[in-house]
């Protein structure tokens, strides 16, 4: 019985192990267009303990990342 | 309205960028676009340290013919909205100081292909114009740059050697970021 359970779970576990970050697009919405430099209502991607982050553009013709956005301060740009 | 510190303008002959998509992957911001049916461009951003974002722009040419590309970076209108910015430029480096925080933007090209970049700036906007590029047929061409946010000179001095290391093996940082996430 336990072996059967393990057999059922194994493919699921392996699929989790093999999952690449490319399999998880847009899990979070980080498309933002701050209204001003002081606009703090921005969902931004940050990492490694950085005090700043970046977002994706809402304008489809834009080819630049929005930001940097500094936590507690606002948009540098 | 705040926008991007580094909006990229790209064209290839008379072809301009089209079909742009923006995607957030865990740990990676990604923009994709296409200049021609055989010439695509991808821009990815990862945080490579707590102070610096590493950005990779990769052109992929699936045609046998070489493809000319014109590329420039610009601040758009956002610096106008932001008021007075101090700036300093040197070859491949632009430094901006805002009332909120100081952002330093440094550009560096692939070691095996080093077209020059001409940076001009005033208190409200900047432009970094690359020399005309050529993406070889059935090949790719990649450029990297960083955007660092520091709050004082001491932080910047500490970060500078880190950035040098990032540019030494930039692709490995994207790989390690992928592994970590």
gemmi code that builds the backbone of each chain (N, CA, C; Angstrom):
import gemmi

chains = {
    "A": [
        ("UNK", (0.827, -1.207, 0.000), (0.000, 0.000, 0.000), (0.867, 1.266, 0.000)),
        ("UNK", (1.881, 1.234, 0.899), (2.764, 2.409, 0.963), (3.542, 2.572, -0.328)),
        ("UNK", (3.942, 1.441, -0.908), (4.672, 1.494, -2.168), (3.789, 2.091, -3.271)),
        ("UNK", (2.530, 1.720, -3.236), (1.606, 2.262, -4.230), (1.462, 3.772, -4.072)),
        ("UNK", (1.363, 4.204, -2.810), (1.261, 5.654, -2.568), (2.509, 6.374, -3.071)),
        ("UNK", (3.653, 5.784, -2.762), (4.912, 6.386, -3.193), (4.984, 6.455, -4.719)),
        ("UNK", (4.507, 5.390, -5.376), (4.527, 5.367, -6.834), (3.659, 6.481, -7.412)),
        ("UNK", (2.569, 6.758, -6.720), (1.684, 7.820, -7.195), (2.294, 9.201, -6.961)),
        ("UNK", (2.994, 9.350, -5.849), (3.552, 10.657, -5.503), (4.851, 10.965, -6.243)),
        ("UNK", (5.558, 9.927, -6.622), (6.875, 10.135, -7.219), (6.834, 11.027, -8.468)),
        ("UNK", (5.933, 10.766, -9.422), (5.894, 11.661, -10.589), (5.614, 13.109, -10.211)),
        ("UNK", (4.752, 13.285, -9.196), (4.442, 14.648, -8.763), (5.672, 15.308, -8.158)),
        ("UNK", (6.384, 14.562, -7.328), (7.588, 15.120, -6.718), (8.632, 15.452, -7.775)),
        ("UNK", (8.804, 14.562, -8.729), (9.795, 14.807, -9.780), (9.420, 16.012, -10.628)),
        ("UNK", (8.122, 16.171, -10.866), (7.708, 17.325, -11.668), (8.013, 18.614, -10.937)),
        ("UNK", (7.917, 18.586, -9.598), (8.251, 19.781, -8.819), (9.749, 20.052, -8.877)),
        ("UNK", (10.529, 18.987, -8.758), (11.977, 19.151, -8.779), (12.438, 19.692, -10.124)),
        ("UNK", (11.826, 19.196, -11.200), (12.251, 19.588, -12.541), (11.644, 20.907, -12.998)),
        ("UNK", (10.742, 21.444, -12.205), (10.077, 22.678, -12.632), (11.098, 23.797, -12.746)),
        ("UNK", (11.080, 24.468, -13.867), (11.957, 25.605, -14.074), (11.165, 26.877, -13.845)),
        ("UNK", (11.884, 27.938, -13.538), (11.171, 29.198, -13.306), (10.432, 29.654, -14.550)),
        ("UNK", (10.887, 29.161, -15.724), (10.216, 29.547, -16.974), (8.827, 28.916, -17.081)),
        ("UNK", (8.541, 27.936, -16.198), (7.219, 27.315, -16.209), (6.214, 28.117, -15.386)),
        ("UNK", (6.657, 29.219, -14.786), (5.787, 29.986, -13.890), (5.728, 31.452, -14.295)),
        ("UNK", (5.201, 31.739, -15.482), (5.144, 33.141, -15.914), (4.011, 33.906, -15.230)),
        ("UNK", (4.322, 35.122, -14.857), (3.313, 36.069, -14.368), (2.500, 35.534, -13.184)),
        ("UNK", (3.178, 34.822, -12.303), (2.503, 34.387, -11.080), (2.138, 35.606, -10.234)),
        ("UNK", (3.012, 36.598, -10.248), (2.728, 37.867, -9.584), (2.573, 38.960, -10.638)),
        ("UNK", (1.722, 39.896, -10.348), (1.535, 41.014, -11.263), (2.474, 42.148, -10.865)),
        ("UNK", (3.510, 42.353, -11.655), (4.441, 43.447, -11.370), (4.415, 44.471, -12.503)),
        ("UNK", (3.301, 44.548, -13.219), (3.124, 45.610, -14.216), (2.631, 46.849, -13.483)),
        ("UNK", (3.396, 47.893, -13.598), (3.063, 49.108, -12.854), (3.408, 50.343, -13.651)),
        ("UNK", (2.675, 51.361, -13.400), (3.008, 52.667, -13.937), (2.820, 53.675, -12.821)),
        ("UNK", (3.871, 53.920, -12.037), (3.731, 54.880, -10.937), (3.281, 56.233, -11.464)),
        ("UNK", (2.427, 56.867, -10.706), (1.895, 58.144, -11.149), (2.867, 59.292, -10.909)),
        ("UNK", (3.813, 59.089, -10.018), (4.771, 60.142, -9.710), (5.986, 59.522, -9.041)),
        ("UNK", (6.972, 60.342, -8.801), (8.153, 59.829, -8.104), (7.830, 59.366, -6.697)),
        ("UNK", (6.878, 59.999, -6.074), (6.557, 59.649, -4.694), (5.481, 58.587, -4.560)),
        ("UNK", (5.027, 58.043, -5.689), (3.988, 57.018, -5.662), (4.555, 55.730, -5.055)),
        ("UNK", (4.061, 55.344, -3.889), (4.580, 54.163, -3.191), (3.745, 52.912, -3.449)),
        ("UNK", (2.723, 53.033, -4.265), (1.819, 51.896, -4.489), (2.262, 51.073, -5.690)),
        ("UNK", (3.511, 50.665, -5.666), (4.069, 49.945, -6.808), (4.403, 48.516, -6.409)),
        ("UNK", (3.947, 47.577, -7.201), (4.396, 46.193, -7.052), (5.658, 46.029, -7.877)),
        ("UNK", (6.759, 45.810, -7.211), (8.036, 45.719, -7.913), (8.724, 44.412, -7.564)),
        ("UNK", (9.522, 43.950, -8.489), (10.340, 42.765, -8.225), (11.641, 43.203, -7.554)),
        ("UNK", (11.921, 42.581, -6.430), (13.185, 42.836, -5.762), (13.731, 41.504, -5.254)),
        ("UNK", (14.986, 41.508, -4.866), (15.634, 40.234, -4.546), (16.910, 40.524, -3.755)),
        ("UNK", (17.427, 39.515, -3.114), (18.725, 39.572, -2.440), (18.810, 40.684, -1.390)),
        ("UNK", (17.680, 41.039, -0.829), (17.685, 42.052, 0.209), (17.849, 43.467, -0.278)),
        ("UNK", (17.628, 43.657, -1.560), (17.786, 45.009, -2.112), (16.692, 45.933, -1.583)),
        ("UNK", (17.051, 47.196, -1.461), (16.080, 48.200, -1.054), (15.384, 48.828, -2.253)),
        ("UNK", (15.671, 48.294, -3.409), (15.011, 48.811, -4.612), (14.526, 47.652, -5.462)),
        ("UNK", (13.632, 47.971, -6.379), (13.105, 46.950, -7.266), (12.691, 47.551, -8.591)),
        ("UNK", (12.265, 46.671, -9.471), (11.858, 47.085, -10.816), (10.528, 46.436, -11.152)),
        ("UNK", (9.856, 47.037, -12.110), (8.558, 46.519, -12.528), (8.525, 46.391, -14.046)),
        ("UNK", (7.478, 45.736, -14.531), (7.273, 45.632, -15.969), (6.431, 46.805, -16.442)),
        ("UNK", (6.659, 47.241, -17.667), (5.895, 48.392, -18.168), (4.457, 48.013, -18.486)),
        ("UNK", (3.576, 48.942, -18.305), (2.185, 48.737, -18.713), (1.970, 49.151, -20.157)),
        ("UNK", (2.828, 50.028, -20.637), (2.742, 50.471, -22.022), (3.334, 49.392, -22.927)),
        ("UNK", (2.522, 48.798, -23.811), (3.044, 47.692, -24.627), (4.142, 48.106, -25.588)),
        ("UNK", (4.258, 49.383, -25.876), (5.307, 49.814, -26.796), (6.623, 50.097, -26.086)),
        ("UNK", (6.603, 50.080, -24.760), (7.821, 50.361, -24.000), (8.731, 49.146, -23.976)),
        ("UNK", (10.023, 49.387, -24.065), (10.980, 48.273, -23.999), (12.016, 48.562, -22.927)),
        ("UNK", (11.546, 48.994, -21.788), (12.428, 49.235, -20.660), (11.721, 48.868, -19.368)),
        ("UNK", (12.486, 48.462, -18.373), (11.906, 48.118, -17.091), (11.596, 49.391, -16.313)),
        ("UNK", (10.506, 49.367, -15.601), (10.094, 50.535, -14.824), (10.878, 50.551, -13.520)),
        ("UNK", (11.463, 51.669, -13.233), (12.219, 51.785, -12.004), (13.600, 52.374, -12.232)),
        ("UNK", (14.455, 52.295, -11.247), (14.281, 51.599, -9.973), (13.328, 52.309, -9.015)),
        ("UNK", (12.646, 51.474, -8.250), (11.730, 51.938, -7.227), (12.363, 51.648, -5.875)),
        ("UNK", (12.575, 52.674, -5.085), (13.258, 52.522, -3.800), (12.220, 52.418, -2.689)),
        ("UNK", (12.301, 51.340, -1.931), (11.336, 51.117, -0.865), (11.343, 52.291, 0.118)),
        ("UNK", (10.165, 52.778, 0.387), (10.027, 53.851, 1.350), (10.382, 55.218, 0.824)),
        ("UNK", (10.872, 55.277, -0.395), (11.276, 56.571, -0.944), (10.525, 56.907, -2.223)),
        ("UNK", (10.368, 55.936, -3.080), (9.667, 56.187, -4.325), (10.536, 55.841, -5.510)),
        ("UNK", (10.197, 56.427, -6.621), (10.858, 56.096, -7.876), (12.051, 57.000, -8.114)),
        ("UNK", (13.179, 56.375, -8.340), (14.351, 57.171, -8.686), (14.116, 57.860, -10.020)),
        ("UNK", (13.448, 57.141, -10.918), (13.248, 57.685, -12.262), (11.852, 58.241, -12.433)),
    ],
    "B": [
        ("UNK", (4.863, 61.736, -14.544), (4.655, 60.296, -14.417), (5.993, 59.576, -14.508)),
        ("UNK", (6.273, 58.798, -13.510), (7.539, 58.076, -13.506), (7.498, 56.942, -14.526)),
        ("UNK", (8.605, 56.719, -15.182), (8.665, 55.652, -16.182), (9.924, 54.825, -15.970)),
        ("UNK", (10.702, 54.685, -17.014), (11.870, 53.827, -16.945), (13.128, 54.663, -16.988)),
        ("UNK", (14.098, 54.221, -16.201), (15.392, 54.887, -16.255), (16.141, 54.507, -17.521)),
        ("UNK", (15.767, 53.408, -18.117), (16.562, 52.876, -19.225), (15.667, 52.291, -20.310)),
        ("UNK", (14.854, 53.110, -20.888), (14.039, 52.643, -22.000), (14.943, 52.432, -23.212)),
        ("UNK", (14.770, 51.315, -23.878), (15.648, 50.961, -24.988), (14.926, 51.202, -26.303)),
        ("UNK", (15.570, 51.947, -27.177), (15.036, 52.182, -28.517), (15.882, 51.392, -29.504)),
        ("UNK", (15.220, 50.538, -30.282), (15.931, 49.636, -31.173), (15.290, 49.679, -32.551)),
        ("UNK", (16.121, 49.646, -33.572), (15.613, 49.515, -34.932), (16.641, 48.749, -35.751)),
        ("UNK", (16.178, 48.212, -36.867), (17.057, 47.508, -37.799), (16.686, 47.980, -39.192)),
        ("UNK", (17.509, 48.876, -39.747), (17.136, 49.496, -41.010), (15.857, 50.280, -40.820)),
        ("UNK", (14.855, 49.987, -41.630), (13.569, 50.671, -41.480), (12.641, 49.928, -40.520)),
        ("UNK", (13.072, 48.774, -40.038), (12.212, 47.976, -39.154), (12.325, 48.466, -37.721)),
        ("UNK", (11.196, 48.589, -37.088), (11.172, 48.967, -35.680), (10.629, 47.811, -34.850)),
        ("UNK", (10.782, 47.960, -33.544), (10.398, 46.880, -32.648), (8.882, 46.696, -32.647)),
        ("UNK", (8.452, 45.447, -32.647), (7.017, 45.172, -32.620), (6.772, 43.905, -31.810)),
        ("UNK", (5.507, 43.709, -31.503), (5.117, 42.488, -30.797), (5.740, 42.336, -29.430)),
        ("UNK", (5.931, 43.458, -28.723), (6.580, 43.368, -27.419), (5.701, 42.626, -26.408)),
        ("UNK", (6.342, 41.800, -25.614), (5.661, 41.164, -24.491), (6.498, 41.384, -23.243)),
        ("UNK", (5.832, 41.470, -22.117), (6.498, 41.654, -20.824), (6.060, 40.537, -19.898)),
        ("UNK", (7.023, 39.841, -19.321), (6.699, 38.674, -18.502), (7.516, 38.707, -17.219)),
        ("UNK", (6.846, 38.379, -16.127), (7.556, 38.201, -14.860), (7.698, 36.711, -14.590)),
        ("UNK", (8.926, 36.234, -14.565), (9.221, 34.889, -14.105), (9.803, 35.017, -12.698)),
        ("UNK", (9.671, 33.999, -11.885), (10.258, 34.104, -10.545), (11.746, 34.477, -10.618)),
        ("UNK", (12.062, 35.644, -10.125), (13.453, 36.083, -10.107), (13.917, 36.797, -11.351)),
        ("UNK", (13.078, 36.862, -12.375), (13.501, 37.457, -13.648), (12.379, 38.307, -14.231)),
        ("UNK", (12.722, 39.519, -14.622), (11.823, 40.329, -15.449), (12.293, 40.184, -16.887)),
        ("UNK", (11.345, 40.006, -17.798), (11.745, 39.733, -19.179), (10.864, 40.496, -20.162)),
        ("UNK", (11.514, 41.116, -21.138), (10.830, 41.783, -22.243), (11.284, 41.123, -23.540)),
        ("UNK", (10.343, 40.854, -24.414), (10.658, 40.258, -25.704), (10.069, 41.115, -26.811)),
        ("UNK", (10.737, 41.121, -27.940), (10.227, 41.844, -29.096), (10.869, 41.311, -30.360)),
        ("UNK", (10.378, 41.823, -31.468), (10.872, 41.340, -32.754), (11.059, 42.527, -33.684)),
        ("UNK", (12.206, 42.547, -34.358), (12.477, 43.603, -35.327), (12.074, 43.175, -36.735)),
        ("UNK", (12.377, 41.949, -37.063), (11.981, 41.365, -38.343), (11.568, 39.923, -38.051)),
        ("UNK", (11.010, 39.238, -39.036), (10.645, 37.835, -38.766), (11.836, 36.980, -38.340)),
        ("UNK", (13.037, 37.417, -38.654), (14.206, 36.600, -38.312), (15.121, 37.251, -37.273)),
        ("UNK", (14.735, 38.395, -36.769), (15.579, 39.105, -35.805), (14.754, 39.454, -34.566)),
        ("UNK", (15.053, 38.786, -33.460), (14.326, 39.031, -32.221), (15.270, 39.603, -31.175)),
        ("UNK", (14.693, 40.208, -30.163), (15.487, 40.780, -29.084), (14.809, 40.464, -27.766)),
        ("UNK", (15.620, 40.153, -26.787), (15.114, 39.823, -25.463), (15.910, 40.595, -24.426)),
        ("UNK", (15.206, 41.163, -23.475), (15.845, 41.912, -22.391), (15.443, 41.272, -21.062)),
        ("UNK", (16.421, 40.926, -20.253), (16.152, 40.286, -18.963), (16.835, 41.063, -17.846)),
        ("UNK", (16.169, 41.121, -16.714), (16.713, 41.806, -15.536), (16.689, 40.861, -14.349)),
        ("UNK", (17.824, 40.759, -13.674), (17.890, 40.046, -12.397), (18.607, 40.953, -11.393)),
        ("UNK", (18.288, 40.766, -10.132), (19.048, 41.444, -9.089), (20.291, 40.606, -8.839)),
        ("UNK", (21.443, 41.184, -9.114), (22.693, 40.441, -8.963), (23.349, 40.700, -7.617)),
        ("UNK", (22.918, 41.710, -6.925), (23.364, 41.971, -5.561), (22.276, 42.813, -4.906)),
        ("UNK", (22.505, 43.160, -3.649), (21.482, 43.956, -2.969), (21.455, 45.401, -3.459)),
        ("UNK", (22.447, 45.783, -4.254), (22.484, 47.157, -4.746), (22.381, 47.263, -6.263)),
        ("UNK", (22.556, 46.153, -6.968), (22.732, 46.244, -8.414), (21.861, 45.260, -9.168)),
        ("UNK", (21.191, 45.787, -10.188), (20.454, 44.962, -11.138), (21.321, 44.765, -12.377)),
        ("UNK", (21.347, 43.534, -12.853), (22.089, 43.197, -14.062), (21.090, 42.956, -15.186)),
        ("UNK", (21.298, 43.632, -16.292), (20.365, 43.554, -17.417), (21.106, 43.018, -18.632)),
        ("UNK", (20.483, 42.062, -19.296), (21.073, 41.445, -20.483), (20.131, 41.669, -21.667)),
        ("UNK", (20.681, 42.201, -22.733), (19.904, 42.379, -23.970), (20.535, 41.474, -25.021)),
        ("UNK", (19.734, 40.593, -25.562), (20.272, 39.620, -26.524), (19.477, 39.672, -27.826)),
        ("UNK", (20.211, 39.912, -28.903), (19.629, 39.856, -30.242), (19.900, 38.468, -30.814)),
        ("UNK", (18.895, 37.891, -31.426), (19.062, 36.586, -32.071), (18.643, 36.704, -33.531)),
        ("UNK", (19.591, 36.388, -34.401), (19.369, 36.491, -35.847), (19.328, 35.081, -36.428)),
        ("UNK", (18.162, 34.675, -36.910), (18.030, 33.321, -37.469), (18.164, 33.319, -38.982)),
        ("UNK", (18.503, 34.463, -39.549), (18.730, 34.542, -40.995), (20.229, 34.388, -41.276)),
        ("UNK", (20.552, 33.947, -42.460), (21.962, 33.770, -42.809), (22.668, 35.107, -43.017)),
        ("UNK", (21.899, 36.139, -43.347), (22.481, 37.461, -43.583), (22.698, 38.201, -42.259)),
        ("UNK", (23.774, 38.973, -42.205), (23.986, 39.833, -41.038), (22.865, 40.868, -40.950)),
        ("UNK", (22.556, 41.273, -39.744), (21.467, 42.231, -39.545), (22.006, 43.479, -38.851)),
        ("UNK", (21.831, 44.654, -39.469), (22.250, 45.886, -38.799), (21.242, 46.290, -37.734)),
        ("UNK", (21.748, 46.808, -36.625), (20.871, 47.216, -35.533), (21.326, 48.565, -35.014)),
        ("UNK", (20.377, 49.425, -34.770), (20.640, 50.697, -34.108), (19.980, 50.643, -32.730)),
        ("UNK", (20.720, 51.020, -31.710), (20.183, 50.906, -30.352), (20.607, 52.103, -29.506)),
        ("UNK", (19.678, 52.587, -28.742), (20.005, 53.666, -27.798), (19.186, 53.481, -26.533)),
        ("UNK", (19.697, 54.008, -25.455), (18.982, 54.046, -24.193), (18.581, 55.492, -23.938)),
        ("UNK", (17.468, 55.659, -23.298), (17.071, 57.011, -22.949), (16.181, 57.007, -21.734)),
        ("UNK", (16.100, 58.132, -21.101), (15.298, 58.222, -19.894), (13.865, 58.607, -20.179)),
        ("UNK", (13.530, 58.922, -21.451), (12.179, 59.337, -21.753), (11.831, 60.616, -21.042)),
        ("UNK", (10.600, 60.690, -20.579), (10.128, 61.934, -19.983), (10.238, 61.944, -18.476)),
        ("UNK", (10.673, 60.833, -17.903), (10.547, 60.736, -16.458), (11.435, 61.711, -15.712)),
        ("UNK", (12.601, 62.000, -16.273), (13.452, 62.940, -15.563), (12.868, 64.346, -15.581)),
        ("UNK", (12.078, 64.616, -16.606), (11.414, 65.918, -16.638), (10.470, 66.052, -15.446)),
        ("UNK", (9.735, 64.957, -15.194), (8.804, 65.001, -14.075), (9.538, 65.052, -12.743)),
        ("UNK", (10.738, 64.487, -12.719), (11.456, 64.385, -11.473), (12.157, 65.660, -11.053)),
        ("UNK", (12.224, 66.621, -11.929), (12.893, 67.852, -11.568), (14.385, 67.749, -11.784)),
        ("UNK", (15.128, 68.453, -10.986), (16.567, 68.568, -11.215), (17.295, 67.285, -10.849)),
        ("UNK", (18.071, 66.801, -11.758), (18.932, 65.655, -11.514), (20.367, 66.082, -11.760)),
        ("UNK", (21.237, 65.681, -10.890), (22.651, 65.864, -11.167), (23.128, 64.674, -11.979)),
        ("UNK", (24.147, 64.838, -12.754), (24.601, 63.735, -13.577), (26.087, 63.873, -13.824)),
        ("UNK", (26.673, 62.784, -14.192), (28.058, 62.784, -14.643), (28.202, 61.649, -15.641)),
        ("UNK", (28.976, 61.854, -16.646), (29.153, 60.809, -17.640), (30.631, 60.567, -17.889)),
        ("UNK", (30.916, 59.374, -18.273), (32.220, 59.028, -18.797), (31.968, 57.919, -19.797)),
        ("UNK", (33.022, 57.421, -20.425), (32.800, 56.380, -21.410), (32.139, 55.175, -20.741)),
        ("UNK", (30.980, 54.815, -21.218), (30.223, 53.653, -20.755), (29.603, 53.815, -19.376)),
        ("UNK", (29.638, 54.965, -18.800), (29.046, 55.100, -17.482), (28.213, 56.382, -17.400)),
        ("UNK", (27.097, 56.246, -16.805), (26.259, 57.396, -16.524), (25.887, 57.352, -15.058)),
        ("UNK", (26.046, 58.457, -14.389), (25.697, 58.533, -12.979), (24.633, 59.599, -12.804)),
        ("UNK", (23.559, 59.217, -12.169), (22.472, 60.155, -11.909), (22.289, 60.294, -10.408)),
        ("UNK", (21.986, 61.463, -9.964), (21.669, 61.676, -8.560), (20.306, 62.322, -8.476)),
        ("UNK", (19.397, 61.664, -7.802), (18.045, 62.197, -7.688), (17.819, 62.708, -6.267)),
        ("UNK", (16.746, 63.450, -6.057), (16.452, 63.901, -4.694), (16.152, 62.739, -3.754)),
        ("UNK", (15.748, 61.600, -4.279), (15.343, 60.470, -3.443), (16.507, 59.542, -3.131)),
        ("UNK", (17.242, 59.208, -4.135), (18.370, 58.291, -3.967), (19.258, 58.486, -5.176)),
        ("UNK", (20.465, 58.026, -5.081), (21.358, 58.174, -6.222), (21.409, 56.855, -6.987)),
        ("UNK", (21.148, 56.934, -8.233), (21.200, 55.740, -9.074), (22.374, 55.868, -10.017)),
        ("UNK", (23.125, 54.831, -10.096), (24.247, 54.815, -11.022), (23.960, 53.771, -12.082)),
        ("UNK", (24.141, 54.165, -13.306), (23.907, 53.267, -14.415), (25.213, 53.098, -15.174)),
        ("UNK", (25.656, 51.884, -15.286), (26.911, 51.627, -15.963), (26.675, 50.682, -17.132)),
        ("UNK", (27.250, 51.007, -18.263), (27.072, 50.204, -19.471), (28.376, 49.511, -19.809)),
        ("UNK", (28.278, 48.278, -20.213), (29.462, 47.571, -20.691), (29.036, 46.604, -21.781)),
        ("UNK", (29.877, 46.507, -22.815), (29.553, 45.654, -23.945), (30.205, 44.302, -23.808)),
        ("UNK", (29.737, 43.391, -24.635), (30.340, 42.061, -24.639), (31.829, 42.182, -24.887)),
        ("UNK", (32.611, 41.422, -24.166), (34.066, 41.559, -24.278), (34.590, 41.325, -25.679)),
        ("UNK", (33.916, 40.456, -26.444), (34.419, 40.128, -27.770), (33.920, 41.094, -28.836)),
        ("UNK", (33.130, 42.035, -28.462), (32.579, 42.958, -29.451), (32.312, 44.270, -28.725)),
        ("UNK", (33.083, 45.273, -29.033), (33.035, 46.473, -28.214), (32.760, 47.739, -29.003)),
        ("UNK", (31.579, 47.869, -29.553), (31.238, 49.144, -30.164), (31.118, 50.221, -29.092)),
        ("UNK", (31.429, 51.424, -29.472), (31.409, 52.493, -28.487), (29.983, 52.984, -28.240)),
        ("UNK", (29.817, 53.600, -27.109), (28.542, 54.206, -26.777), (28.806, 55.665, -26.449)),
        ("UNK", (27.932, 56.515, -26.954), (28.075, 57.947, -26.705), (26.964, 58.377, -25.767)),
        ("UNK", (27.356, 58.854, -24.605), (26.377, 59.225, -23.592), (26.293, 60.737, -23.498)),
        ("UNK", (25.094, 61.230, -23.603), (24.874, 62.659, -23.406), (23.759, 62.826, -22.381)),
        ("UNK", (23.861, 63.863, -21.600), (22.876, 64.058, -20.542), (22.765, 65.534, -20.197)),
        ("UNK", (21.611, 65.882, -19.699), (21.464, 67.183, -19.062), (20.697, 66.933, -17.761)),
        ("UNK", (20.184, 67.962, -17.192), (19.577, 67.776, -15.873), (18.223, 67.089, -15.935)),
        ("UNK", (17.710, 66.856, -17.130), (16.366, 66.296, -17.218), (16.289, 64.981, -17.977)),
        ("UNK", (17.260, 64.662, -18.800), (17.194, 63.421, -19.544), (18.583, 63.012, -19.994)),
        ("UNK", (18.685, 61.762, -20.416), (19.956, 61.315, -20.951), (19.706, 60.409, -22.155)),
        ("UNK", (20.719, 60.284, -22.977), (20.684, 59.353, -24.105), (22.029, 58.649, -24.173)),
        ("UNK", (21.976, 57.361, -24.342), (23.187, 56.570, -24.580), (23.028, 55.915, -25.942)),
        ("UNK", (23.754, 56.426, -26.916), (23.619, 55.947, -28.291), (24.763, 54.993, -28.616)),
        ("UNK", (24.424, 53.795, -28.981), (25.431, 52.818, -29.378), (25.861, 53.095, -30.817)),
        ("UNK", (27.096, 52.791, -31.114), (27.502, 52.778, -32.509), (26.693, 51.705, -33.228)),
        ("UNK", (26.507, 51.872, -34.548), (25.743, 50.850, -35.272), (26.292, 49.450, -35.022)),
        ("UNK", (25.393, 48.541, -34.757), (25.759, 47.168, -34.427), (25.427, 46.254, -35.596)),
        ("UNK", (26.057, 45.116, -35.624), (25.735, 44.085, -36.603), (25.566, 42.762, -35.880)),
        ("UNK", (24.385, 42.180, -36.047), (24.158, 40.854, -35.483), (24.500, 39.844, -36.572)),
        ("UNK", (25.512, 39.021, -36.367), (25.933, 38.083, -37.410), (24.814, 37.120, -37.795)),
        ("UNK", (24.855, 36.661, -39.041), (23.856, 35.707, -39.498), (23.901, 34.424, -38.705)),
        ("UNK", (22.718, 33.910, -38.411), (22.585, 32.672, -37.626), (23.386, 32.724, -36.333)),
        ("UNK", (23.304, 33.838, -35.682), (24.076, 34.014, -34.453), (23.329, 34.978, -33.531)),
        ("UNK", (23.950, 35.279, -32.418), (23.346, 36.192, -31.451), (24.377, 37.232, -31.036)),
        ("UNK", (23.896, 38.337, -30.531), (24.776, 39.382, -30.017), (24.174, 39.879, -28.713)),
        ("UNK", (25.032, 40.028, -27.719), (24.537, 40.308, -26.371), (25.254, 41.507, -25.772)),
        ("UNK", (24.512, 42.309, -25.057), (25.094, 43.426, -24.325), (24.549, 43.394, -22.898)),
        ("UNK", (25.348, 43.839, -21.969), (24.963, 43.835, -20.559), (25.111, 45.244, -20.001)),
        ("UNK", (24.264, 45.566, -19.059), (24.519, 46.766, -18.290), (23.910, 46.616, -16.914)),
        ("UNK", (24.337, 47.468, -16.032), (23.859, 47.397, -14.653), (23.214, 48.710, -14.251)),
        ("UNK", (22.300, 48.620, -13.320), (21.748, 49.802, -12.656), (21.919, 49.578, -11.163)),
        ("UNK", (22.668, 50.441, -10.542), (22.911, 50.314, -9.103), (22.231, 51.455, -8.366)),
        ("UNK", (21.699, 51.143, -7.224), (21.131, 52.166, -6.351), (21.942, 52.173, -5.069)),
        ("UNK", (22.588, 53.270, -4.821), (23.374, 53.426, -3.599), (23.001, 54.746, -2.956)),
        ("UNK", (23.284, 54.845, -1.679), (22.856, 56.026, -0.942), (24.022, 56.906, -0.504)),
        ("UNK", (25.223, 56.431, -0.689), (26.371, 57.263, -0.353), (27.602, 56.739, -1.087)),
        ("UNK", (28.667, 57.485, -1.021), (29.887, 57.112, -1.746), (30.516, 55.828, -1.213)),
        ("UNK", (30.379, 55.614, 0.088), (30.969, 54.398, 0.661), (30.320, 53.154, 0.062)),
        ("UNK", (29.000, 53.189, -0.072), (28.307, 52.058, -0.675), (28.771, 51.860, -2.116)),
        ("UNK", (28.933, 52.964, -2.823), (29.339, 52.854, -4.213), (30.745, 52.269, -4.343)),
        ("UNK", (31.635, 52.682, -3.451), (32.994, 52.129, -3.494), (32.988, 50.631, -3.222)),
        ("UNK", (32.110, 50.198, -2.322), (32.016, 48.769, -2.047), (31.413, 48.012, -3.217)),
        ("UNK", (30.512, 48.661, -3.921), (29.803, 47.960, -4.985), (30.607, 47.882, -6.275)),
        ("UNK", (31.503, 48.814, -6.492), (32.227, 48.860, -7.761), (32.958, 47.553, -8.088)),
        ("UNK", (33.720, 46.975, -7.158), (34.358, 45.692, -7.492), (33.351, 44.578, -7.732)),
        ("UNK", (32.201, 44.660, -7.064), (31.158, 43.654, -7.312), (30.663, 43.745, -8.751)),
        ("UNK", (30.496, 44.969, -9.225), (30.032, 45.161, -10.599), (31.078, 44.659, -11.580)),
        ("UNK", (32.336, 44.919, -11.286), (33.398, 44.406, -12.149), (33.318, 42.889, -12.260)),
        ("UNK", (33.048, 42.251, -11.124), (32.926, 40.787, -11.146), (31.695, 40.351, -11.936)),
        ("UNK", (30.615, 41.123, -11.838), (29.401, 40.783, -12.601), (29.681, 40.801, -14.091)),
        ("UNK", (30.414, 41.805, -14.534), (30.687, 41.919, -15.964), (31.705, 40.882, -16.443)),
        ("UNK", (32.440, 40.325, -15.513), (33.429, 39.329, -15.903), (32.746, 38.046, -16.382)),
        ("UNK", (31.693, 37.624, -15.675), (30.959, 36.422, -16.077), (29.463, 36.669, -15.883)),
        ("UNK", (28.887, 37.517, -16.686), (27.485, 37.895, -16.450), (26.501, 36.745, -16.628)),
        ("UNK", (26.749, 35.895, -17.629), (25.781, 34.816, -17.867), (25.701, 33.854, -16.689)),
        ("UNK", (26.813, 33.686, -15.983), (26.786, 32.770, -14.845), (25.868, 33.296, -13.749)),
        ("UNK", (25.721, 34.614, -13.664), (24.821, 35.174, -12.663), (23.359, 34.902, -13.021)),
        ("UNK", (23.061, 34.944, -14.315), (21.705, 34.574, -14.724), (21.450, 33.094, -14.440)),
        ("UNK", (22.457, 32.270, -14.697), (22.295, 30.840, -14.424), (22.127, 30.574, -12.936)),
        ("UNK", (22.959, 31.211, -12.124), (22.854, 30.973, -10.683), (21.544, 31.520, -10.124)),
        ("UNK", (21.069, 32.617, -10.712), (19.772, 33.153, -10.297), (18.664, 32.152, -10.591)),
        ("UNK", (18.747, 31.540, -11.781), (17.744, 30.542, -12.155), (17.800, 29.342, -11.207)),
        ("UNK", (19.015, 28.917, -10.895), (19.161, 27.772, -9.987), (18.602, 28.102, -8.606)),
        ("UNK", (18.877, 29.313, -8.158), (18.435, 29.707, -6.814), (16.923, 29.774, -6.730)),
        ("UNK", (16.301, 30.294, -7.774), (14.851, 30.419, -7.764), (14.183, 29.090, -8.074)),
    ],
}
model = gemmi.Model(1)
for chain_id, residues in chains.items():
    chain = gemmi.Chain(chain_id)
    for i, (resn, *xyz) in enumerate(residues, 1):
        res = gemmi.Residue()
        res.name, res.seqid = resn, gemmi.SeqId(i, " ")
        for name, pos in zip(("N", "CA", "C"), xyz):
            atom = gemmi.Atom()
            atom.name, atom.element = name, gemmi.Element(name[0])
            atom.pos, atom.b_iso = gemmi.Position(*pos), 0.0
            res.add_atom(atom)
        chain.add_residue(res)
    model.add_chain(chain)
structure = gemmi.Structure()
structure.add_model(model)
structure.setup_entities()
